[in-house]
Amino acid sequence: MRCLAIYPLVCAIIAFVLALLCVLAGSKPGYIEDAAILTLNTSRLGRFDLPDSITPTSTGPFSSIASKVINGVEKVGGQLADDALEELGLKDFYSVHLMTFCEGSFTPNETVRGAKRNVSECSAKRAMYSFDPRAIVQAELKTGVSLVDDLKWPAEIDDGIRALRTAFRAMFVVYVIAIILAGGLILTSAAGVFSSSRLFAVMNTVVALMAFFALGVASAIAHALVVKASNVINDNGADIGLAAIRGRKFLAMSWAGTALLLSAFFAWVGASLEGTRQKEPHGRPARRGFFGRREEPHGRPARRGLFGRSRV
């Protein structure tokens, strides 16, 4: 039994779980909602902008009055935002996941720092789901509200997101491949724990390398998509109150799984090398010389005793 093989096995299990959670996040309302790839903040869409936070600069006797006034303004602003969204038929946010998107509202409202997300509904799960913010918002708008005429939706957002659709689909495929390989690594690593065969160590090294490469590629695609999509939306949607929030937890989970698989790979490389060093040099069959006589390690013929038996 290889006690040291338990470490890469644990790494493979954790990486498998993290990759699986990345794929299953958002499969139902509230399920790992904070691990969204991207969140579309529509709470300010189509209305005037209020500052994210206002703090009184006065420290005199009127500072408490100023604070009350500011709090009142923020509450009114939040209520105006809720009323405006209700008129449009929109939710506060739309979170994007690998197979779905979810919608919900901020509690108590989006003007409050640390506001919680309340997810009300998620779309049906679909493999190779492709994020389309225009389609999401258009489907939610009430009849008679035009996305282009009334909300001045920028065409640059559509162009930028359209260029990323193929990458969105490819990302799902690579994540599935990574999960399959990580699951295979769990099985082969478990077998390697109960076997001291160098063959198992070499096989696990190859599987770990493949799993690391697959999840690394998936993480790189996801990272590039998150950065590119958020930049496109924030750069072109600021004027109409549209914003995108990057899924930092999703990326952290994905890259953490990649690092664990890399660690498992190096662990199995070490196990392979250890198996080579532990191979007994005297366990090999004796070499035979040109005339069929046994040779000693230094190439000399084995000495024979009086009765023809080899002398040690």
MARKE-56937 format. One line per field, with one value per residue: x, y, z of N, C-alpha, C in turn; residue number from 1; residue in one letter. Coordinates in steps of 0.2 Angstrom, whole numbers, plus 5000, padded with zeros to 4 digits. Example, Ala and Ser with C-alpha at 12.3 -4.5 7.8 and 13.67 -1.06 7.14 Angstrom:
nu <- 5066/5064;
nv <- 4972/4989;
nw <- 5039/5035;
cau <- 5062/5068;
cav <- 4978/4995;
caw <- 5039/5036;
cu <- 5066/5064;
cv <- 4984/5000;
cw <- 5039/5039;
k <- 1/2;
r <- A/S;
//
This chain:
nu <- 5004/5003/5006/5009/5002/4990/4989/4989/4977/4967/4969/4964/4950/4945/4947/4939/4927/4926/4926/4915/4905/4907/4901/4888/4883/4870/4860/4848/4836/4845/4856/4872/4873/4882/4893/4892/4896/4896/4887/4874/4869/4855/4848/4849/4845/4840/4837/4840/4857/4862/4874/4885/4888/4886/4894/4894/4903/4905/4909/4903/4890/4879/4881/4874/4862/4864/4868/4856/4848/4855/4853/4840/4839/4845/4837/4825/4830/4833/4819/4814/4821/4817/4803/4805/4810/4800/4790/4796/4797/4808/4820/4832/4844/4853/4860/4874/4877/4885/4876/4864/4854/4850/4838/4834/4832/4839/4841/4839/4838/4847/4855/4860/4874/4882/4870/4859/4857/4842/4836/4824/4820/4826/4833/4829/4840/4853/4864/4879/4876/4874/4878/4868/4865/4856/4845/4840/4836/4827/4817/4812/4806/4792/4777/4777/4788/4803/4818/4829/4824/4818/4826/4839/4848/4865/4872/4885/4887/4880/4888/4900/4897/4892/4903/4909/4902/4905/4916/4910/4902/4912/4919/4910/4911/4924/4925/4917/4925/4936/4930/4927/4940/4946/4938/4941/4955/4953/4949/4960/4970/4965/4966/4980/4984/4983/4992/5009/5015/5025/5019/5006/5009/5015/5004/4995/5001/5001/4987/4984/4991/4984/4971/4974/4978/4966/4957/4964/4964/4950/4948/4956/4949/4937/4941/4946/4934/4926/4933/4933/4919/4914/4920/4916/4902/4902/4909/4902/4889/4887/4881/4868/4865/4868/4877/4891/4896/4910/4913/4921/4922/4918/4929/4940/4937/4938/4952/4958/4955/4962/4975/4976/4976/4987/4996/4993/4998/5012/5015/5012/5022/5034/5031/5033/5047/5052/5048/5057/5070/5069/5070/5077/5094/5100/5090/5089/5090/5105/5118/5124/5139/5148/5150/5140/5142/5139/5141/5149/5144/5154/5158/5166/5169/5159/5166/5170/5168/5175/5167/5160/5150/5144/5155/5152;
nv <- 4994/5011/5024/5037/5040/5043/5057/5063/5057/5063/5076/5075/5072/5083/5093/5087/5089/5103/5107/5101/5108/5121/5118/5115/5125/5137/5129/5127/5139/5149/5140/5139/5152/5163/5159/5163/5165/5178/5193/5202/5218/5226/5235/5249/5252/5262/5273/5288/5291/5288/5292/5279/5278/5290/5301/5311/5326/5335/5338/5344/5351/5349/5337/5325/5328/5329/5316/5309/5315/5311/5297/5296/5301/5290/5280/5284/5284/5271/5266/5272/5266/5253/5255/5260/5248/5239/5245/5243/5229/5222/5213/5215/5209/5198/5183/5174/5157/5141/5133/5139/5154/5165/5175/5189/5199/5213/5214/5225/5234/5239/5250/5249/5245/5229/5222/5208/5195/5189/5176/5172/5165/5152/5149/5135/5121/5119/5112/5118/5131/5148/5164/5178/5194/5204/5196/5191/5203/5208/5198/5200/5212/5223/5222/5233/5241/5247/5240/5246/5259/5265/5262/5264/5254/5249/5245/5240/5232/5220/5216/5214/5203/5193/5189/5181/5170/5157/5153/5152/5141/5131/5132/5125/5112/5109/5109/5099/5088/5089/5086/5073/5067/5070/5063/5050/5050/5049/5036/5029/5033/5029/5015/5015/5018/5005/4998/4994/4995/5001/5004/5008/5021/5028/5027/5035/5047/5051/5052/5062/5073/5075/5078/5090/5098/5099/5105/5117/5123/5125/5134/5145/5149/5153/5163/5173/5175/5180/5192/5199/5200/5207/5219/5224/5225/5235/5245/5250/5250/5259/5272/5269/5264/5251/5237/5225/5212/5204/5186/5182/5172/5160/5159/5158/5145/5137/5139/5135/5121/5118/5120/5110/5098/5100/5099/5085/5079/5081/5075/5061/5060/5061/5049/5039/5041/5037/5024/5019/5021/5012/5000/4984/4981/4968/4960/4957/4945/4935/4941/4934/4928/4929/4916/4910/4908/4913/4930/4940/4956/4965/4960/4949/4931/4920/4912/4895/4881/4866/4855/4860/4869/4886/4898/4908;
nw <- 5000/4996/5005/5003/4991/4994/4995/4982/4978/4986/4982/4969/4971/4977/4967/4957/4963/4964/4950/4946/4953/4948/4935/4939/4946/4949/4944/4950/4959/4970/4971/4974/4971/4972/4964/4951/4933/4928/4932/4927/4931/4932/4939/4938/4926/4913/4920/4930/4936/4953/4965/4971/4984/4997/5008/5022/5024/5034/5051/5060/5071/5063/5056/5060/5055/5042/5039/5041/5031/5019/5020/5019/5005/4999/5002/4995/4982/4980/4981/4970/4960/4961/4958/4945/4938/4940/4932/4920/4919/4923/4932/4947/4944/4933/4933/4926/4922/4918/4912/4914/4917/4930/4939/4949/4964/4974/4991/5005/4994/4979/4982/4995/5004/5003/5000/4999/4988/4981/4973/4962/4951/4939/4923/4912/4912/4900/4889/4883/4884/4879/4883/4881/4883/4878/4873/4885/4892/4884/4883/4896/4896/4897/4887/4873/4877/4870/4867/4860/4856/4868/4879/4873/4870/4867/4852/4851/4862/4858/4847/4853/4862/4854/4847/4856/4858/4853/4860/4873/4871/4869/4881/4890/4885/4887/4901/4904/4899/4907/4920/4918/4916/4928/4936/4932/4936/4950/4951/4946/4954/4967/4965/4964/4977/4983/4977/4974/4962/4949/4937/4939/4945/4934/4925/4932/4932/4919/4917/4927/4921/4909/4915/4922/4911/4904/4913/4915/4903/4902/4913/4909/4897/4903/4911/4902/4895/4905/4908/4896/4892/4903/4902/4889/4892/4903/4897/4887/4892/4902/4901/4900/4912/4914/4920/4923/4933/4938/4940/4952/4962/4955/4946/4955/4961/4950/4946/4957/4957/4946/4951/4960/4953/4946/4957/4960/4949/4950/4962/4958/4948/4957/4964/4953/4951/4963/4963/4953/4959/4970/4965/4965/4963/4963/4960/4947/4933/4932/4921/4905/4898/4882/4879/4885/4899/4916/4921/4933/4941/4937/4925/4925/4923/4932/4946/4948/4959/4966/4962/4951/4955/4956/4965/4978;
cau <- 5000/5007/5003/5010/4997/4983/4989/4986/4970/4963/4969/4959/4943/4943/4947/4933/4921/4926/4925/4908/4901/4907/4896/4881/4880/4864/4855/4841/4837/4849/4861/4879/4872/4888/4898/4890/4902/4895/4881/4871/4866/4850/4845/4849/4844/4835/4835/4846/4862/4863/4880/4884/4888/4887/4895/4894/4910/4905/4910/4900/4883/4874/4883/4869/4856/4866/4867/4849/4846/4858/4850/4833/4840/4847/4831/4821/4833/4831/4812/4813/4824/4812/4797/4806/4811/4793/4787/4800/4796/4814/4823/4838/4850/4853/4867/4875/4880/4887/4870/4858/4854/4845/4836/4832/4832/4843/4837/4833/4838/4854/4859/4863/4880/4881/4863/4859/4853/4837/4835/4817/4819/4832/4830/4830/4847/4854/4871/4882/4872/4877/4876/4865/4861/4850/4839/4838/4833/4821/4812/4809/4803/4784/4775/4777/4794/4808/4825/4833/4821/4816/4832/4845/4853/4870/4874/4892/4886/4878/4893/4905/4895/4891/4910/4911/4897/4908/4920/4905/4900/4918/4920/4906/4913/4931/4924/4915/4931/4940/4927/4928/4947/4947/4935/4946/4961/4951/4948/4966/4973/4963/4970/4987/4985/4984/4997/5016/5017/5027/5015/5001/5012/5016/4998/4992/5005/4998/4980/4984/4993/4978/4966/4976/4978/4959/4954/4968/4961/4944/4949/4959/4944/4932/4944/4946/4927/4923/4936/4931/4912/4912/4923/4911/4896/4903/4912/4896/4882/4887/4877/4861/4864/4869/4884/4892/4900/4914/4912/4927/4922/4919/4936/4944/4935/4941/4959/4960/4955/4968/4981/4976/4977/4995/4999/4993/5003/5019/5015/5013/5029/5038/5030/5036/5054/5053/5048/5063/5075/5068/5070/5082/5098/5101/5084/5089/5094/5112/5120/5128/5144/5148/5150/5135/5144/5137/5145/5148/5142/5159/5159/5171/5165/5158/5171/5167/5171/5178/5162/5157/5145/5147/5157/5150;
cav <- 5000/5017/5029/5044/5040/5046/5064/5065/5055/5069/5082/5073/5072/5090/5096/5085/5092/5110/5108/5099/5114/5126/5117/5114/5131/5140/5124/5129/5145/5149/5134/5141/5158/5167/5156/5164/5167/5185/5195/5208/5222/5230/5239/5256/5252/5266/5278/5293/5288/5291/5290/5272/5280/5297/5302/5318/5328/5339/5335/5349/5349/5347/5331/5320/5330/5328/5309/5307/5317/5306/5290/5297/5301/5283/5276/5286/5282/5264/5265/5274/5261/5247/5257/5260/5242/5236/5248/5240/5222/5219/5211/5219/5206/5192/5180/5169/5151/5137/5130/5143/5161/5166/5182/5190/5206/5214/5215/5228/5237/5239/5256/5247/5241/5222/5220/5201/5193/5184/5173/5171/5160/5151/5146/5127/5119/5118/5111/5123/5138/5154/5170/5184/5199/5207/5192/5191/5209/5209/5194/5202/5219/5223/5224/5240/5244/5245/5240/5251/5266/5267/5261/5265/5248/5250/5239/5238/5226/5214/5214/5211/5197/5189/5187/5177/5164/5151/5152/5150/5134/5127/5132/5120/5105/5107/5108/5092/5084/5090/5082/5066/5065/5071/5057/5044/5051/5047/5029/5026/5035/5024/5009/5016/5018/4999/4994/4997/4994/5007/5005/5012/5027/5031/5028/5041/5053/5053/5054/5068/5078/5076/5082/5097/5102/5101/5110/5123/5126/5128/5140/5150/5151/5156/5169/5177/5177/5185/5199/5202/5201/5212/5225/5226/5228/5241/5251/5252/5251/5264/5277/5267/5261/5243/5235/5218/5210/5197/5180/5180/5165/5155/5159/5155/5138/5134/5139/5131/5114/5117/5120/5104/5093/5100/5096/5078/5077/5081/5069/5055/5060/5059/5042/5036/5041/5033/5017/5017/5021/5007/4993/4980/4979/4961/4956/4955/4939/4936/4941/4929/4931/4927/4908/4907/4908/4918/4935/4944/4962/4968/4957/4943/4925/4917/4907/4888/4877/4859/4851/4864/4874/4893/4900/4915;
caw <- 5000/4995/5009/4999/4985/4997/4994/4975/4978/4989/4977/4963/4973/4978/4960/4954/4966/4962/4943/4945/4956/4942/4930/4942/4949/4946/4941/4953/4962/4976/4972/4973/4967/4972/4959/4944/4929/4926/4934/4924/4935/4928/4944/4936/4918/4910/4925/4931/4941/4959/4968/4974/4991/4999/5015/5024/5025/5039/5057/5065/5074/5058/5053/5061/5051/5035/5038/5040/5024/5014/5021/5016/4998/4997/5002/4990/4976/4980/4980/4963/4956/4961/4954/4938/4936/4940/4926/4914/4920/4924/4939/4948/4942/4930/4934/4921/4924/4913/4909/4915/4920/4936/4940/4956/4967/4979/4997/5004/4987/4977/4985/5001/5003/5006/4999/4998/4982/4982/4967/4961/4946/4935/4917/4911/4911/4893/4888/4879/4884/4876/4886/4877/4887/4874/4873/4892/4894/4879/4885/4902/4896/4896/4880/4871/4879/4865/4870/4857/4856/4874/4883/4870/4870/4862/4847/4853/4867/4854/4843/4857/4865/4848/4845/4862/4859/4851/4866/4878/4870/4869/4888/4893/4883/4890/4908/4905/4898/4913/4925/4916/4917/4935/4939/4930/4940/4956/4951/4945/4961/4972/4963/4965/4984/4986/4973/4973/4955/4945/4931/4941/4946/4927/4922/4935/4930/4912/4918/4930/4917/4905/4918/4923/4905/4902/4917/4914/4897/4903/4917/4905/4893/4907/4914/4896/4893/4910/4907/4889/4892/4908/4899/4884/4895/4907/4893/4882/4895/4908/4899/4901/4918/4914/4923/4923/4939/4936/4944/4955/4966/4950/4943/4961/4961/4944/4946/4963/4955/4941/4955/4964/4948/4945/4963/4960/4944/4953/4967/4954/4945/4962/4965/4948/4952/4969/4961/4950/4964/4975/4961/4968/4958/4963/4958/4940/4932/4930/4914/4903/4893/4875/4878/4889/4906/4920/4923/4939/4939/4933/4918/4925/4923/4939/4948/4949/4964/4964/4959/4946/4957/4957/4971/4980;
cu <- 5004/5003/5003/5005/4991/4983/4986/4979/4965/4963/4964/4952/4941/4943/4941/4927/4920/4924/4917/4903/4901/4902/4889/4878/4875/4859/4848/4842/4840/4855/4868/4878/4878/4894/4896/4896/4902/4888/4879/4867/4862/4846/4844/4847/4838/4833/4841/4850/4862/4870/4880/4884/4889/4888/4896/4901/4910/4905/4907/4894/4878/4876/4878/4863/4858/4866/4860/4846/4848/4855/4843/4834/4841/4841/4826/4823/4832/4824/4811/4816/4819/4806/4799/4807/4804/4789/4790/4798/4803/4816/4829/4844/4849/4860/4868/4879/4882/4881/4864/4859/4849/4844/4833/4832/4837/4839/4842/4832/4846/4858/4862/4869/4879/4874/4864/4855/4848/4835/4828/4816/4826/4829/4832/4837/4848/4862/4873/4878/4876/4874/4874/4861/4855/4844/4836/4834/4827/4816/4808/4805/4795/4783/4774/4783/4799/4815/4830/4830/4820/4822/4839/4850/4858/4872/4881/4892/4885/4884/4899/4904/4894/4898/4912/4907/4900/4912/4916/4903/4906/4920/4917/4909/4920/4930/4921/4920/4935/4937/4928/4935/4949/4944/4939/4952/4959/4951/4956/4971/4971/4966/4977/4989/4986/4988/5004/5019/5019/5023/5009/5003/5012/5009/4994/4995/5002/4991/4980/4986/4987/4972/4968/4976/4971/4956/4958/4965/4955/4944/4952/4953/4939/4935/4944/4939/4924/4926/4933/4923/4910/4915/4918/4905/4897/4906/4906/4889/4882/4882/4870/4859/4865/4876/4884/4897/4903/4913/4919/4927/4922/4926/4941/4943/4939/4948/4961/4960/4960/4974/4982/4978/4985/4999/4999/4997/5010/5020/5016/5020/5034/5037/5033/5044/5056/5053/5054/5069/5075/5069/5077/5087/5100/5095/5084/5092/5101/5114/5124/5133/5143/5147/5144/5136/5141/5142/5144/5146/5147/5161/5164/5166/5164/5163/5167/5171/5173/5173/5157/5152/5148/5149/5155/5156;
cv <- 5006/5023/5036/5045/5043/5054/5066/5063/5060/5075/5081/5074/5079/5094/5094/5088/5100/5111/5106/5105/5119/5125/5117/5120/5135/5135/5124/5135/5144/5144/5137/5148/5163/5165/5157/5166/5175/5187/5202/5212/5227/5234/5246/5257/5257/5272/5283/5289/5292/5288/5283/5274/5287/5298/5309/5320/5333/5335/5339/5347/5347/5340/5325/5321/5328/5320/5306/5309/5313/5300/5291/5297/5294/5279/5277/5284/5275/5262/5267/5269/5255/5249/5257/5253/5238/5239/5244/5232/5218/5217/5215/5216/5200/5189/5174/5163/5147/5135/5134/5150/5161/5173/5183/5198/5207/5216/5219/5232/5238/5245/5254/5243/5234/5219/5212/5200/5188/5182/5170/5165/5158/5148/5138/5126/5117/5117/5116/5129/5143/5160/5176/5189/5202/5203/5191/5197/5210/5205/5196/5208/5218/5224/5231/5244/5242/5245/5245/5258/5269/5267/5262/5260/5249/5244/5236/5232/5220/5212/5211/5204/5191/5185/5181/5170/5157/5149/5150/5143/5129/5127/5126/5113/5104/5106/5101/5087/5084/5086/5075/5063/5065/5065/5050/5044/5048/5039/5026/5028/5030/5017/5009/5016/5010/4994/4998/4997/5001/5009/5009/5020/5031/5032/5034/5047/5056/5056/5061/5074/5080/5080/5089/5101/5104/5106/5117/5127/5129/5134/5146/5153/5155/5163/5175/5180/5182/5192/5203/5204/5207/5219/5228/5229/5234/5247/5254/5253/5255/5269/5276/5264/5254/5242/5228/5217/5204/5192/5178/5173/5159/5154/5156/5148/5134/5134/5135/5123/5113/5116/5113/5098/5094/5097/5088/5075/5076/5076/5062/5054/5058/5051/5037/5035/5037/5026/5015/5017/5015/5000/4990/4979/4972/4957/4954/4949/4940/4936/4936/4931/4928/4920/4905/4906/4914/4923/4938/4951/4966/4965/4951/4937/4923/4912/4900/4884/4870/4855/4855/4869/4881/4894/4907/4919;
cw <- 5000/4999/5006/4994/4988/4995/4987/4974/4981/4985/4971/4965/4974/4971/4956/4956/4964/4955/4942/4948/4951/4937/4933/4945/4946/4943/4944/4957/4969/4976/4970/4969/4966/4967/4952/4940/4928/4929/4931/4929/4931/4933/4942/4929/4917/4915/4926/4936/4947/4961/4971/4982/4992/5006/5017/5026/5031/5046/5063/5068/5069/5054/5054/5056/5044/5034/5037/5033/5019/5014/5018/5008/4995/4997/4996/4983/4975/4978/4972/4958/4955/4957/4947/4935/4935/4934/4920/4914/4921/4931/4940/4945/4938/4930/4929/4923/4917/4909/4910/4916/4925/4936/4947/4958/4972/4985/5002/4997/4986/4979/4991/5000/5006/5005/4997/4991/4983/4975/4967/4956/4942/4928/4917/4909/4903/4892/4883/4878/4882/4879/4881/4881/4884/4874/4880/4894/4890/4881/4891/4901/4894/4889/4879/4873/4874/4868/4867/4857/4863/4879/4880/4871/4865/4858/4848/4858/4863/4850/4847/4860/4860/4846/4851/4862/4858/4857/4872/4878/4871/4877/4891/4891/4886/4897/4909/4904/4904/4919/4924/4918/4925/4939/4938/4934/4947/4956/4950/4951/4966/4971/4965/4973/4986/4981/4973/4966/4952/4939/4933/4942/4939/4924/4925/4934/4924/4913/4922/4926/4912/4908/4920/4917/4903/4906/4917/4908/4898/4908/4913/4900/4897/4909/4908/4895/4899/4909/4901/4890/4897/4905/4893/4887/4899/4903/4889/4886/4901/4907/4900/4907/4919/4916/4923/4929/4937/4942/4947/4959/4961/4947/4949/4961/4956/4944/4952/4961/4950/4945/4958/4959/4946/4951/4962/4954/4946/4958/4963/4951/4951/4964/4960/4949/4958/4967/4957/4954/4968/4971/4963/4962/4957/4961/4951/4938/4930/4923/4912/4898/4886/4874/4883/4897/4909/4921/4929/4937/4936/4927/4919/4925/4930/4940/4950/4954/4961/4960/4954/4948/4957/4964/4972/4983;
k <- 1/2/3/4/5/6/7/8/9/10/11/12/13/14/15/16/17/18/19/20/21/22/23/24/25/26/27/28/29/30/31/32/33/34/35/36/37/38/39/40/41/42/43/44/45/46/47/48/49/50/51/52/53/54/55/56/57/58/59/60/61/62/63/64/65/66/67/68/69/70/71/72/73/74/75/76/77/78/79/80/81/82/83/84/85/86/87/88/89/90/91/92/93/94/95/96/97/98/99/100/101/102/103/104/105/106/107/108/109/110/111/112/113/114/115/116/117/118/119/120/121/122/123/124/125/126/127/128/129/130/131/132/133/134/135/136/137/138/139/140/141/142/143/144/145/146/147/148/149/150/151/152/153/154/155/156/157/158/159/160/161/162/163/164/165/166/167/168/169/170/171/172/173/174/175/176/177/178/179/180/181/182/183/184/185/186/187/188/189/190/191/192/193/194/195/196/197/198/199/200/201/202/203/204/205/206/207/208/209/210/211/212/213/214/215/216/217/218/219/220/221/222/223/224/225/226/227/228/229/230/231/232/233/234/235/236/237/238/239/240/241/242/243/244/245/246/247/248/249/250/251/252/253/254/255/256/257/258/259/260/261/262/263/264/265/266/267/268/269/270/271/272/273/274/275/276/277/278/279/280/281/282/283/284/285/286/287/288/289/290/291/292/293/294/295/296/297/298/299/300/301/302/303/304/305/306/307/308/309/310/311/312;
r <- M/R/C/L/A/I/Y/P/L/V/C/A/I/I/A/F/V/L/A/L/L/C/V/L/A/G/S/K/P/G/Y/I/E/D/A/A/I/L/T/L/N/T/S/R/L/G/R/F/D/L/P/D/S/I/T/P/T/S/T/G/P/F/S/S/I/A/S/K/V/I/N/G/V/E/K/V/G/G/Q/L/A/D/D/A/L/E/E/L/G/L/K/D/F/Y/S/V/H/L/M/T/F/C/E/G/S/F/T/P/N/E/T/V/R/G/A/K/R/N/V/S/E/C/S/A/K/R/A/M/Y/S/F/D/P/R/A/I/V/Q/A/E/L/K/T/G/V/S/L/V/D/D/L/K/W/P/A/E/I/D/D/G/I/R/A/L/R/T/A/F/R/A/M/F/V/V/Y/V/I/A/I/I/L/A/G/G/L/I/L/T/S/A/A/G/V/F/S/S/S/R/L/F/A/V/M/N/T/V/V/A/L/M/A/F/F/A/L/G/V/A/S/A/I/A/H/A/L/V/V/K/A/S/N/V/I/N/D/N/G/A/D/I/G/L/A/A/I/R/G/R/K/F/L/A/M/S/W/A/G/T/A/L/L/L/S/A/F/F/A/W/V/G/A/S/L/E/G/T/R/Q/K/E/P/H/G/R/P/A/R/R/G/F/F/G/R/R/E/E/P/H/G/R/P/A/R/R/G/L/F/G/R/S/R/V;
//
